[in-house]
Amino acid sequence: MLRENYPNYYEIISGNLKELRLSHKLSQEKFAEIIGCSREYISRLENNKEQISLQMLLNISKIFELKPEIFFNY
């Protein structure tokens, strides 16, 4: 199956989100406030318990003035 040849991108994205938050010295609560969601949602994303939507990923990219593809780098 083709899918087996790809890394777990949700896991990569969750790590990159946490790295982004920490690099800006933001708590989960403050990060959530900035992007317009709950702290619990951020926790679930960072712990790979929930999959981020494309729209949320694009919103975060826009807020932090980043290219969305940086979240896929590992």
Buried (B, 14 or more C-beta within 10 A) or exposed (E): EEEEEEEEEEEBBBBBBBEBBEEEEBEBEBBBBBBEBEBEBBBBBBEBEBEBEEEBBEBBBEEBEEEBEEBEEE
